[in-house]
Amino acid sequence: MAAVIVVGTLCVLFALTNIETARIDFYLVLLAVFTIAVGSRATVQIPRFKSHVSVSDTFIFLVLLLYGGEFAILLAAVEAMASAWRFCNRKITVFFNAATMAVSTSVVVVVLRLFGLYTENTFDGRAFFWDNQIVALSLIALVQFLVNTALASTHASLKENIPPWETWKTKYVWTFFSYFIGAAGAGILVVLTKTMGLGIVLAALPVIFFVFLSYKMYLKNVEISMQQAEQAEEYAKVLETQSDALRESEERFRSAFNYAPIGIALVAPAGKWLKVNRAMIKILGYSEEEFLASDFHSMMMQDDLGDALVKVHELLIGKIASYQKERRYIHKNGHIVWTSWSVSTASDGKSEHPNLIFQIQDITARKSAEEKLQHEATHDALTGLPNRAFFMKHLSDALDKVREVQDYKVSVLFIDLDRFKYVNDSLGHLIGDDLLKEIAARLIECMRPEDIVARLGGDEFTILVQGRYDINEVTRIAERIQKKFAMAFNLRGHEVYSSASIGILHASEKHLVSEDIMRDADTAMYQAKRAGKARHEVFDEKMHSAAKEILQLETDLRRAVEREEIVVCYQPIYALATGRLEGVEALARWNHPKLGKVSPGKFIPLAEEIGLIDRLCEQVLRRGCQEIGSLKDEIGNDVPLSMSVNLSCRQFAQQSLVKSIEGILDETAFLPKDLKLEITESVFFEHADRAVEMLNRLRDLGIEIDIDDFGTGYSNLSYLMKLPISKLKIDRSFVSMIDDEGGNDEIVRAIVTLARNLNLGVIAEGVETESQLKKLQMLDCEGGQGFLFAKPMPYEKLREFLIEGQQFEIPGAVFSDIPAISLIQ
């Protein structure tokens, strides 16, 4: 575009330089004004072609023939610029169009001069010979056309990335007519000028303009007539095509109807089959004749028919346009076919009521898959029983029914197997799974047909009892379960016994949601476990209060351990032969801010259950070592003072137990030989070889190991032979059996005899009477502790106690020389 503008500018400058100003006259100015102002606006599009005939082209050619090439170049450039300015805002495009006309007109002038068609004296037209006129006009039209279209095609080709020839052939080849007509018109005007003068031409300008307008209207009407003729021809073709298409459509419809993959049928308003396709015959199994001799009422399931007839009636009266629903049909062979049934109306214009169109898809396989998925989602994969989600939904429904139906009851049995973990641990999970299956089968045998038994998960099962029933029937169900469980289970050659703890909950007005019922049933089940297992308990409000109390106690215990509010009290241990204080036992005590003193028998098992026992025992051991260690520093090492501390069975599950104890001893500088750790017999049952290995490591450190509460737990004498045990502590329950006359001492006597045979020391706990003390002395029991000697006391009280004197006056005791205790005040 820039190159064309530069060349066009040079052409304009050349024309301005060589123009003969003397030839300028009134007629030339008038022609120029008319060409620029009016001629460019008078254009006529040639019908069926993209080219236009413009009056301005004729006048430019006329100026070329009458006044010379320079005037024509300038007029062409100015007219093109004026025309382009009306249609385009881009300046470069305006100048490009003006330059193009200047270049093409300049080329026309050059070609005419090269061919000698006119000389310098022929610009007025008088020397223009008739035998050269047609050749000159043809050259003018052809050269102008070729140069203009070549430049325009090149520009479009570069812009749109299309070959120039394709652009010229597609867009510009038809514009030759406008150039030809313009040149011809100019030739005619030249002839008129030669014969009548230039004034006649100027006088004819308005006529020419209106002739052009009339011709434009004429061509427009011709184009409209041609378009109407073409439309009529096209419409005839469309009608013919539609007629053929209608026939083809009818054929296709018949084919589509007969071979459609879904069942399609035309049904009369009364329900009679009028037409069925092959898929319908295949889905329901009836032949076409059997269909046409029957109606759809007899083939649809009676349970689904009522609602279907209502919807058909609504369709027939126009209340609804269509209807779709899953419906069951009866196959000719008798089985049920699940279908997706769509029905709509199809009027034939003859009958009063429209016919019905049935569309039926066989979804039996899908329904079976859905039922299977639904069963898997709501039932336990192992036992086949309903799962938690299924049970909770039906429990919620039953609870809603309690509020709606008078005398309707709901009860829940919450069942938890006792010691099921040991079956898995000893016989493996496969046997455990077999046991769960057998238990599920026996539970089903124990309940009523309308009851629901479910597996919540693990070894927990629930039974929902609902309806109008005697409330004692629920208890009888629990008793039947216990009897069933009392019989052995034969599992792959293994004879296994199992029992269950059962919690029973009868719903009341306080149970608003299903979660409330499950909470209280679970509470009753745990009460049954605490009461000894293999039994059932019926929930009452006291259990709920106790559960809330335990929950609050758990929260408070966590806070107390976090803040180290558990205190340590010390109970002296005496040698019964001398009355001399040999040591103390460190005991954990908890003074609750609201409840007061909480029994260790209450908070120690709770700490074991919630996983706080390790931290609690470490706090007790650390504080005991600190306090007794500082006390030993005051009284001196000449006076023996050992400290006994209890270890929980749960602590032996901790791999770092020995390192933890060793670290506390190093931290507090407490001597291992002054520490005695008391364990219970359950350690050997639950941790076996691990406990033996840990206790040997502790004994190697110099720590003494004693058995606490001996005789009350699981006793395995072989472990007494393996372990580095120093003493047995007789449980207070056996000591309390000794009466005022010293009788009922058989168990104590047996324990003392066993200890003597194993070369172990013996300490009696819970000594409270003189008769118990005398009997223990007679049996040669070495040590004792209890309220008879001293109650457990805090550190400050123990310090005062030692100042007052560390001996107990025991009748018949033989006292040896005891160093005096001198405490720094």
C-alpha positions in Angstrom: 0.0 0.0 0.0 2.8 2.4 0.8 4.5 1.6 -2.5 1.3 2.3 -4.5 0.8 5.5 -2.6 4.4 6.7 -3.5 3.9 5.8 -7.2 0.5 7.4 -7.3 1.9 10.6 -5.7 4.6 10.7 -8.3 1.9 10.4 -11.0 -0.1 13.2 -9.5 3.1 15.4 -9.3 3.9 14.6 -12.9 0.4 15.6 -13.9 0.5 18.8 -12.0 3.9 19.7 -13.5 2.8 19.1 -17.1 -0.7 20.4 -16.9 -1.7 23.1 -19.3 -3.5 25.6 -17.2 -4.7 27.4 -20.4 -7.0 24.6 -21.2 -9.0 25.1 -18.0 -12.4 26.5 -18.7 -15.8 26.6 -17.2 -16.9 23.3 -18.7 -13.9 21.5 -17.3 -14.6 22.9 -13.8 -18.2 22.0 -14.1 -17.4 18.5 -15.2 -14.9 18.0 -12.3 -17.4 19.2 -9.7 -20.2 17.1 -11.2 -17.9 14.0 -11.3 -16.7 14.4 -7.6 -20.0 15.5 -6.1 -22.5 13.6 -8.0 -20.9 11.1 -10.4 -19.4 8.9 -7.7 -22.7 8.5 -6.0 -24.6 7.3 -9.2 -23.7 3.7 -9.5 -25.7 0.8 -10.9 -25.0 -2.9 -10.0 -25.2 -5.2 -13.0 -27.7 -8.0 -12.2 -26.1 -11.4 -11.2 -22.6 -9.7 -11.1 -20.7 -8.0 -8.4 -19.5 -5.1 -10.6 -21.1 -1.6 -10.7 -21.4 1.0 -13.5 -20.5 4.5 -12.2 -21.2 7.8 -13.9 -17.8 9.1 -12.6 -15.9 6.6 -14.7 -17.6 7.9 -17.8 -16.8 11.6 -17.0 -13.1 10.7 -16.1 -12.7 9.0 -19.5 -14.5 12.0 -21.1 -12.0 14.5 -19.5 -9.2 12.2 -20.7 -10.4 12.4 -24.3 -11.3 16.1 -24.3 -8.8 17.8 -22.1 -5.8 15.4 -21.9 -4.2 12.8 -19.6 -3.0 15.2 -16.9 -6.4 16.5 -16.1 -7.8 12.9 -16.2 -5.1 11.7 -13.7 -5.8 14.6 -11.2 -9.6 14.1 -11.5 -9.4 10.3 -11.0 -7.2 10.7 -7.9 -9.5 13.4 -6.3 -12.7 11.5 -7.2 -11.3 8.2 -5.7 -10.2 10.0 -2.6 -13.7 11.6 -2.1 -15.5 8.3 -2.7 -13.2 6.4 -0.3 -13.5 9.0 2.4 -17.3 8.4 2.5 -16.9 4.6 3.2 -13.6 4.3 5.1 -12.0 5.9 8.2 -8.5 4.6 7.6 -6.4 7.3 6.0 -4.0 4.8 4.4 -6.8 3.1 2.6 -8.2 6.4 1.3 -4.8 7.4 -0.1 -4.3 3.9 -1.4 -7.5 4.1 -3.5 -6.7 7.6 -4.8 -3.1 6.4 -5.7 -4.5 3.3 -7.5 -6.7 5.5 -9.7 -3.9 7.9 -10.4 -1.5 5.0 -11.3 -4.1 3.2 -13.5 -5.1 6.5 -15.4 -1.4 7.4 -15.9 -0.8 3.9 -17.4 -3.8 4.5 -19.7 -2.4 7.8 -20.9 1.0 6.2 -21.5 -0.5 3.3 -23.5 -2.5 5.6 -25.7 0.5 7.7 -26.5 2.6 4.6 -27.2 0.1 3.4 -29.7 -0.2 7.0 -31.2 -3.9 7.1 -30.9 -3.8 10.8 -30.2 -1.1 13.5 -30.2 -0.6 16.7 -28.2 -3.0 18.4 -30.7 -5.8 15.9 -30.3 -6.7 16.6 -26.6 -9.6 18.6 -27.8 -11.0 15.6 -29.6 -11.0 17.0 -33.1 -8.2 14.8 -34.3 -9.8 11.7 -32.9 -10.4 9.6 -36.0 -13.3 7.2 -36.2 -11.3 4.3 -37.4 -9.2 4.5 -34.2 -12.0 5.4 -31.8 -13.1 1.8 -31.0 -9.5 0.7 -30.5 -8.8 3.6 -28.2 -11.9 3.1 -26.1 -11.1 -0.6 -25.8 -7.6 0.1 -24.7 -8.8 2.7 -22.2 -11.3 0.2 -20.6 -8.9 -2.8 -20.7 -5.8 -1.0 -19.4 -7.8 0.7 -16.6 -9.4 -2.6 -15.7 -6.1 -4.6 -15.7 -4.1 -2.1 -13.7 -6.8 -1.4 -11.1 -7.7 -5.1 -10.5 -4.0 -6.1 -10.5 -3.2 -3.7 -7.7 -6.4 -4.6 -5.7 -5.8 -8.4 -6.2 -2.2 -8.1 -5.0 -3.3 -6.1 -1.9 -6.1 -8.7 -1.0 -3.7 -11.6 -1.7 -1.1 -10.3 0.7 -3.7 -9.5 3.3 -5.6 -12.8 3.2 -2.7 -15.1 2.2 -4.5 -16.2 -1.0 -2.9 -16.6 -4.5 -3.3 -13.4 -6.6 -4.8 -15.3 -9.5 -7.5 -16.8 -7.3 -8.3 -13.4 -5.7 -8.5 -11.7 -9.1 -10.6 -14.5 -10.7 -13.0 -14.6 -7.7 -13.5 -11.0 -6.9 -12.5 -8.7 -9.7 -12.9 -10.4 -13.2 -16.6 -9.3 -13.4 -15.8 -5.6 -12.9 -14.6 -5.3 -16.5 -18.2 -4.5 -17.5 -18.2 -1.3 -15.5 -15.0 -0.1 -17.2 -16.3 -1.1 -20.7 -19.6 0.8 -20.2 -17.7 3.8 -18.8 -15.4 4.0 -21.8 -18.3 3.5 -24.2 -20.3 6.3 -22.6 -17.3 8.6 -22.8 -16.9 7.8 -26.5 -20.6 8.6 -27.2 -20.2 11.9 -25.4 -17.2 12.8 -27.5 -19.2 12.2 -30.6 -21.9 14.4 -29.3 -19.4 17.1 -28.4 -17.9 17.0 -31.9 -21.3 17.4 -33.5 -23.1 19.7 -31.1 -20.5 21.3 -28.9 -19.5 20.7 -25.3 -22.4 22.8 -24.0 -24.9 20.1 -25.0 -23.0 17.6 -22.9 -23.1 19.8 -19.9 -26.8 20.4 -20.4 -27.3 16.7 -20.6 -25.6 16.0 -17.3 -28.8 16.1 -15.2 -30.5 13.9 -17.9 -27.7 11.5 -17.7 -27.9 11.4 -13.9 -31.7 10.6 -14.0 -31.2 8.2 -16.9 -28.8 6.4 -14.6 -31.3 6.4 -11.8 -34.0 5.1 -14.0 -31.7 2.5 -15.4 -30.8 1.5 -11.9 -34.5 1.1 -10.9 -35.1 -0.9 -14.1 -32.2 -3.2 -13.4 -33.5 -3.5 -9.8 -36.9 -4.6 -11.0 -35.3 -7.0 -13.5 -33.3 -8.4 -10.6 -36.4 -8.8 -8.4 -38.3 -10.5 -11.3 -35.4 -12.8 -11.8 -35.3 -13.6 -8.1 -39.0 -14.3 -8.0 -38.7 -16.6 -11.0 -35.8 -18.4 -9.3 -37.8 -18.6 -6.0 -40.8 -20.1 -7.8 -38.5 -22.6 -9.5 -36.8 -23.4 -6.1 -40.2 -23.7 -4.4 -41.3 -26.2 -7.1 -38.2 -28.2 -6.5 -38.8 -28.0 -2.7 -42.3 -29.3 -3.1 -41.1 -32.2 -5.2 -38.3 -32.9 -2.8 -40.7 -32.8 0.2 -43.0 -35.2 -1.5 -40.2 -37.6 -2.1 -38.9 -37.0 1.5 -42.4 -37.6 2.8 -42.5 -41.0 1.1 -39.0 -41.8 2.3 -40.0 -40.6 5.8 -43.0 -42.8 5.9 -40.8 -45.7 4.9 -38.2 -44.8 7.4 -40.8 -44.4 10.1 -42.2 -47.9 9.4 -38.6 -49.3 9.5 -37.8 -47.3 12.6 -41.0 -48.4 14.3 -40.5 -52.1 13.5 -36.8 -52.3 14.2 -36.5 -49.8 17.1 -34.4 -51.2 20.0 -37.1 -50.2 22.5 -40.7 -51.5 22.6 -43.1 -49.2 20.9 -46.9 -49.7 20.6 -50.0 -47.9 19.4 -52.8 -48.3 22.0 -56.5 -47.4 21.8 -57.9 -45.1 24.5 -59.7 -48.1 26.0 -56.4 -50.0 26.3 -56.5 -52.4 23.4 -53.2 -52.9 21.5 -53.4 -51.6 17.9 -49.9 -52.1 16.7 -46.7 -53.4 18.3 -43.1 -53.5 17.1 -40.6 -56.4 17.2 -38.9 -55.1 20.4 -42.2 -55.1 22.3 -42.8 -58.7 21.2 -39.4 -59.7 22.4 -39.7 -57.8 25.8 -43.0 -59.4 26.9 -42.8 -62.6 24.9 -46.3 -62.5 23.3 -46.8 -62.8 19.5 -48.3 -59.9 17.5 -51.6 -61.7 17.2 -51.7 -62.3 21.0 -51.0 -58.6 21.5 -53.7 -57.4 19.2 -56.2 -59.7 20.8 -55.6 -58.3 24.2 -55.1 -55.1 26.1 -52.3 -53.6 28.3 -54.4 -54.0 31.5 -54.0 -57.7 31.5 -50.2 -57.6 31.0 -49.3 -54.9 33.7 -48.8 -55.9 37.4 -52.1 -55.2 39.2 -50.2 -53.2 41.9 -49.0 -50.8 39.3 -52.2 -50.7 37.2 -54.3 -48.3 39.3 -51.8 -45.4 39.1 -51.2 -46.1 35.4 -54.9 -45.8 34.5 -55.1 -42.5 36.4 -52.2 -41.1 34.3 -53.7 -42.4 31.1 -57.0 -40.6 31.8 -55.1 -37.4 32.5 -53.3 -37.8 29.1 -56.6 -38.3 27.3 -58.3 -35.2 28.7 -55.2 -33.1 28.0 -54.2 -32.5 31.6 -50.7 -33.7 31.0 -48.7 -34.0 27.8 -46.7 -37.2 28.6 -45.9 -39.4 31.5 -42.9 -41.7 32.4 -42.6 -44.1 35.3 -41.1 -47.5 36.1 -43.7 -50.2 35.7 -43.8 -54.0 36.1 -45.2 -56.1 33.3 -45.9 -59.9 33.3 -43.9 -61.8 30.7 -45.8 -64.6 28.8 -43.6 -67.1 30.8 -44.9 -65.6 34.1 -41.9 -63.7 35.4 -41.9 -60.0 36.1 -40.3 -57.6 33.7 -39.2 -54.2 35.1 -39.7 -51.5 32.4 -39.3 -47.8 32.0 -42.8 -47.0 30.7 -43.3 -43.7 28.7 -46.8 -42.8 27.3 -48.0 -39.9 25.2 -50.9 -39.2 22.9 -51.1 -39.4 19.0 -54.2 -38.0 17.4 -55.3 -39.4 14.0 -57.9 -36.7 13.4 -60.7 -39.2 13.0 -61.6 -40.4 16.4 -62.9 -38.3 19.3 -60.1 -39.4 21.7 -56.5 -39.7 20.6 -54.6 -43.0 20.6 -51.8 -43.7 23.0 -48.1 -44.3 22.2 -46.4 -46.7 24.6 -42.6 -46.8 24.8 -41.2 -49.6 26.9 -37.5 -50.3 27.8 -36.6 -53.5 29.7 -34.7 -52.4 32.8 -34.9 -55.7 34.7 -31.1 -56.2 34.7 -30.6 -52.6 35.9 -33.1 -53.0 38.7 -31.4 -56.3 39.8 -28.1 -54.5 39.8 -29.6 -51.6 41.8 -31.2 -54.0 44.3 -27.8 -55.7 44.7 -26.0 -52.5 45.2 -28.7 -51.3 47.7 -28.3 -54.6 49.6 -24.6 -54.3 49.7 -24.8 -50.7 50.9 -27.2 -51.6 53.7 -25.9 -55.0 54.8 -22.8 -56.4 56.3 -20.6 -58.3 53.8 -19.4 -60.9 56.2 -22.6 -62.0 58.1 -25.3 -60.8 55.6 -27.0 -58.9 58.4 -28.2 -55.3 58.1 -25.5 -52.8 58.8 -25.4 -49.7 61.0 -26.9 -47.4 58.4 -29.9 -49.7 57.8 -30.4 -50.3 61.5 -30.3 -46.6 62.4 -32.8 -45.7 59.6 -35.3 -48.3 60.8 -34.7 -47.3 64.4 -35.5 -43.6 63.5 -38.7 -44.8 61.6 -39.8 -46.9 64.6 -39.2 -43.9 67.0 -41.4 -41.7 64.8 -44.1 -44.4 64.9 -44.0 -44.4 68.7 -45.2 -40.8 68.6 -47.9 -41.5 66.1 -49.4 -44.9 67.2 -50.7 -45.5 70.7 -49.1 -48.3 72.7 -46.4 -48.7 70.1 -43.1 -49.7 71.8 -39.4 -49.7 70.8 -36.6 -51.6 72.5 -33.0 -52.2 71.6 -30.6 -55.0 72.6 -27.0 -53.9 72.3 -24.8 -57.0 72.2 -21.0 -57.1 72.6 -19.0 -60.3 72.5 -16.8 -61.1 75.5 -13.1 -61.7 74.9 -13.6 -62.0 71.1 -10.1 -60.5 70.6 -8.5 -63.6 72.1 -10.2 -65.8 69.4 -8.6 -63.7 66.7 -5.3 -63.6 68.4 -5.1 -67.3 69.2 -6.9 -69.0 66.3 -6.7 -66.3 63.6 -9.0 -63.9 61.8 -10.6 -66.6 59.6 -11.8 -68.5 62.6 -12.9 -65.2 64.1 -14.9 -64.4 60.9 -16.5 -67.9 61.0 -17.5 -67.3 64.7 -19.2 -64.0 63.7 -21.2 -65.8 61.0 -22.3 -68.5 63.5 -23.2 -65.8 66.0 -25.3 -64.0 63.4 -27.2 -67.2 62.6 -27.9 -67.9 66.3 -29.1 -64.3 66.9 -31.6 -64.7 64.1 -32.9 -67.9 65.8 -33.5 -66.0 69.1 -35.5 -63.1 67.8 -39.1 -62.7 66.5 -39.8 -62.6 62.7 -40.6 -58.9 62.8 -37.5 -57.9 64.7 -34.3 -56.6 63.1 -30.8 -57.9 64.0 -27.8 -55.9 62.7 -24.1 -56.0 62.9 -22.7 -52.5 63.9 -19.1 -53.5 63.2 -16.4 -55.6 64.9 -18.0 -57.8 67.5 -21.0 -55.5 68.2 -24.6 -56.5 67.2 -28.0 -54.9 67.9 -31.6 -56.1 67.8 -34.5 -53.8 67.2 -37.8 -54.9 68.8 -40.8 -52.8 67.9 -44.6 -53.0 67.9 -47.1 -54.0 70.6 -45.4 -56.5 72.9 -44.9 -57.5 76.5 -41.8 -55.7 77.7 -40.6 -58.9 79.4 -40.3 -60.5 76.0 -37.2 -58.4 75.4 -35.6 -59.9 78.5 -36.6 -63.4 77.3 -34.8 -62.7 74.0 -31.6 -61.8 75.9 -31.9 -65.0 78.0 -32.4 -67.1 74.8 -29.2 -65.5 73.4 -27.2 -66.4 76.5 -28.4 -70.0 76.3 -27.6 -70.2 72.6 -24.1 -68.8 73.2 -23.5 -71.3 76.0 -23.3 -74.0 73.4 -20.0 -74.6 71.8 -19.2 -73.4 68.3 -17.5 -76.0 66.1 -15.3 -73.9 63.8 -13.0 -75.8 61.4 -12.2 -78.5 63.9 -11.9 -76.0 66.8 -14.4 -76.0 69.7 -14.9 -72.4 70.7 -17.1 -71.0 73.4 -18.3 -67.4 73.4 -20.4 -65.2 75.6 -21.9 -61.7 75.3 -22.7 -58.7 77.4 -26.1 -57.3 76.5 -27.5 -53.9 77.2 -31.3 -53.5 77.0 -33.0 -50.1 76.4 -36.7 -49.5 76.4 -37.4 -46.2 74.6 -39.1 -43.5 76.6 -40.3 -40.0 75.9 -36.8 -38.8 76.8 -35.4 -40.6 73.7 -36.0 -38.0 71.0 -33.6 -39.4 68.3 -32.1 -42.8 67.5 -28.7 -41.7 68.8 -30.1 -41.2 72.3 -31.4 -44.8 72.2 -28.1 -46.2 71.0 -26.2 -44.2 73.7 -28.2 -45.6 76.6 -28.2 -49.1 75.2 -24.4 -49.0 74.9 -24.3 -47.7 78.5 -26.3 -50.6 79.7 -24.1 -53.0 77.8 -20.9 -51.6 79.5 -22.7 -52.0 82.8 -23.2 -55.6 82.0 -19.5 -56.0 81.2 -18.5 -54.3 84.5 -20.8 -56.5 86.4 -19.0 -59.7 85.2 -19.8 -60.2 81.5 -22.0 -63.0 80.0 -25.1 -61.2 81.3 -27.6 -58.6 80.5 -28.6 -55.3 82.1 -31.6 -53.1 81.6 -30.9 -49.4 81.3 -32.0 -47.0 84.0 -31.3 -43.3 84.6 -28.7 -44.1 87.3 -26.6 -45.7 84.5 -26.8 -42.5 82.4 -25.9 -40.4 85.4 -22.9 -42.7 86.1 -21.8 -42.5 82.5 -22.0 -38.7 82.6 -20.1 -38.7 85.8 -17.4 -41.0 84.3 -17.2 -38.7 81.3 -16.8 -35.6 83.5 -14.3 -37.5 85.7 -12.3 -38.4 82.6 -12.1 -34.7 81.6 -11.1 -33.7 85.1 -8.5 -36.5 85.4 -6.9 -35.4 82.1 -6.7 -31.8 83.5 -5.4 -33.0 86.8 -2.6 -35.1 85.2 -1.8 -32.2 82.8 -1.4 -29.8 85.8 0.3 -32.5 88.0 -2.5 -32.2 90.6 -2.2 -35.9 91.6 -0.4 -36.0 95.0 1.6 -38.7 96.5 1.0 -40.1 100.0 3.2 -42.6 101.8 2.2 -45.5 104.0 4.9 -46.9 106.3 5.9 -50.6 106.1 7.2 -52.3 109.3 9.2 -55.3 110.1 6.9 -57.4 112.3 9.8 -59.0 114.1 11.4 -55.8 115.3 8.8 -53.1 114.9 11.3 -51.2 112.8 10.2 -48.9 109.9 11.7 -50.5 106.8 10.2 -48.4 104.1 7.1 -46.7 102.6 4.8 -47.3 99.8 4.1 -44.4 97.5 0.3 -44.1 96.8 -1.4 -41.8 94.3 -4.2 -39.6 95.7 -6.5 -37.2 94.0 -8.3 -34.4 95.8 -11.0 -33.4 93.3 -12.0 -29.7 93.7 -15.7 -30.6 93.7 -15.9 -34.3 94.6 -13.3 -34.3 97.2 -11.1 -37.4 97.6 -11.5 -39.7 94.7 -10.7 -43.4 95.4 -7.7 -44.8 93.6 -9.9 -47.8 92.7 -11.9 -45.3 90.6 -9.4 -43.1 88.9 -6.5 -45.6 88.4 -8.6 -48.0 86.2 -10.0 -44.9 84.4 -6.5 -43.7 83.7 -5.6 -47.2 82.3 -8.7 -47.1 80.1 -8.1 -43.7 78.6 -4.3 -44.1 78.2 -3.1 -41.8 80.9 -1.6 -44.4 83.2 2.0 -44.1 81.8 2.1 -40.4 82.4 0.4 -40.7 85.8 2.8 -43.4 87.1 5.8 -41.5 85.8 4.6 -38.4 87.8 4.1 -40.5 91.0 7.6 -42.2 90.6 9.4 -38.9 89.9 7.7 -37.1 92.8 8.3 -40.0 95.2 12.0 -40.2 94.2 12.4 -36.5 94.8 10.6 -36.4 98.2 12.0 -39.6 99.7 15.4 -38.8 98.2 15.5 -35.5 100.0 14.2 -37.1 103.2 17.0 -39.7 103.0 19.5 -36.9 102.7 18.2 -35.5 106.0 18.2 -38.7 108.0 21.3 -40.1 106.5 22.0 -43.4 104.8 22.6 -45.3 108.1 18.9 -45.5 108.5 17.4 -47.8 105.8 14.3 -46.2 104.1 13.1 -47.9 100.8 10.2 -46.7 98.7 7.7 -49.1 97.0 5.9 -47.9 93.9 3.1 -49.7 92.0 3.5 -50.4 88.2 0.4 -50.8 86.1 0.1 -53.8 83.9 -0.6 -51.4 81.0 2.9 -49.9 81.3 4.5 -53.1 80.1 3.0 -52.4 76.7 5.4 -49.5 76.5 8.8 -50.5 75.0 10.6 -47.7 76.7 9.4 -48.5 80.2 12.9 -49.5 81.5 14.6 -46.5 80.0 11.9 -44.2 81.4 12.4 -45.6 85.0 16.2 -45.4 84.6 15.9 -41.8 83.4 13.8 -40.8 86.4 16.4 -42.3 88.8 19.2 -40.5 87.1 17.2 -37.2 87.1 16.4 -37.4 90.8 19.7 -39.1 91.9 17.6 -41.8 93.7 19.5 -45.0 94.4 18.1 -48.1 92.5 18.7 -50.3 95.6 16.2 -48.1 97.6 13.4 -48.6 95.0 10.9 -51.5 95.0 8.5 -51.9 92.1 5.2 -53.7 92.8 3.5 -55.6 90.0 0.3 -57.7 89.8 0.1 -61.2 88.5 -1.9 -60.1 85.5 1.3 -58.8 83.9 2.4 -62.4 83.2 -0.9 -63.3 81.5 -1.1 -60.2 79.3 2.5 -59.6 78.5 4.2 -62.9 79.2 7.8 -63.1 77.9 8.1 -59.3 77.4 7.3 -58.7 81.1 9.9 -61.3 82.1 12.6 -59.6 80.0 11.8 -56.1 81.3 11.7 -57.2 84.9 15.1 -58.8 84.6 16.5 -55.6 83.1 15.1 -53.7 86.1 16.5 -56.2 88.5 19.9 -55.8 86.9 19.8 -52.1 87.7 19.4 -53.1 91.4 15.7 -52.5 91.7 13.7 -54.9 93.8 10.6 -56.6 92.3 7.6 -57.5 94.5 4.3 -59.2 93.6 1.4 -57.0 94.9 -2.1 -58.4 95.7 -0.8 -61.9 95.4 -3.5 -64.6 95.1 -6.3 -62.3 93.7 -5.4 -62.6 90.0 -4.1 -65.0 87.4 -1.4 -67.2 89.2 1.2 -69.1 87.3 3.8 -70.6 89.6 6.2 -71.2 86.8 6.6 -67.4 86.4 7.5 -67.1 90.1 10.4 -69.4 89.4 11.5 -67.5 86.3 11.3 -63.9 87.7 13.8 -62.2 90.0 11.1 -61.6 92.7 12.0 -60.6 96.2 8.7 -60.6 98.1 5.0 -61.5 97.9 2.5 -59.0 99.3 -0.6 -60.7 100.7 -3.7 -58.9 99.6 -5.8 -57.1 102.3 -8.8 -59.3 101.4 -7.1 -62.4 102.8 -5.7 -60.6 105.8 -9.2 -59.2 106.7 -10.5 -62.8 106.9 -8.5 -63.4 110.1 -11.0 -63.1 112.9 -10.5 -61.9 116.5 -9.5 -65.4 117.6 -6.9 -65.7 114.8 -9.0 -68.1 112.7 -9.7 -68.2 108.9 -6.0 -67.9 108.3 -5.7 -70.8 105.8 -5.0 -68.7 102.7 -2.5 -66.5 104.5 -0.8 -69.6 105.9 -0.6 -71.1 102.4 0.9 -68.0 100.9 3.5 -67.7 103.6 4.4 -71.3 103.2 4.7 -70.9 99.5 7.0 -67.9 99.9 9.2 -69.8 102.4 9.6 -72.7 99.9 10.5 -70.3 97.2 12.9 -68.3 99.4 10.8 -65.2 99.1 9.9 -62.5 101.6 6.3 -61.9 102.7 4.5 -58.6 103.5 0.9 -58.4 104.6 -1.3 -55.5 103.5 -4.3 -54.1 105.3 -3.3 -55.0 108.9 -5.9 -53.3 111.1 -6.3 -55.4 114.3 -4.1 -56.8 117.0 -5.3 -60.3 116.4 -4.3 -60.1 112.7 -0.9 -58.8 113.8 -0.4 -61.7 116.2 -1.4 -64.3 113.7 1.0 -62.8 111.1 3.8 -62.9 113.7 3.0 -66.5 114.5 3.1 -67.4 110.8 6.6 -65.7 110.5 5.3 -63.0 108.1 8.2 -60.6 107.7 6.5 -57.3 107.1 3.2 -55.5 107.4 1.4 -52.3 106.6 -2.0 -51.0 107.4 -4.1 -48.7 109.5 -2.9 -50.4 112.7 0.6 -49.0 112.1 -0.1 -45.8 110.2 -2.4 -44.4 107.5 -1.1 -43.1 104.2 0.2 -39.5 104.8 1.6 -36.7 102.6 5.3 -35.8 102.6 5.1 -33.2 105.4 3.2 -35.6 107.7 5.7 -38.3 106.9 8.6 -36.0 107.9 6.9 -35.2 111.2 6.2 -38.9 111.7 9.8 -39.7 111.4 10.8 -37.0 113.8 8.5 -38.4 116.4 9.8 -41.9 116.0 10.0 -44.6 113.4 9.2 -47.7 115.6 5.9 -49.4 116.4 5.5 -51.0 119.7 4.9 -54.6 118.8 4.3 -57.1 121.7 7.1 -59.6 121.8 9.3 -57.8 119.3 13.0 -58.0 119.7 14.6 -54.6 119.1 18.1 -54.2 117.9 20.2 -51.1 118.3 18.6 -48.4 116.2 20.5 -45.3 115.2 18.9 -42.1 116.3 17.3 -39.9 113.7 18.5 -36.4 113.7 16.6 -34.1 111.3 17.9 -30.7 110.4 15.3 -28.1 111.4 
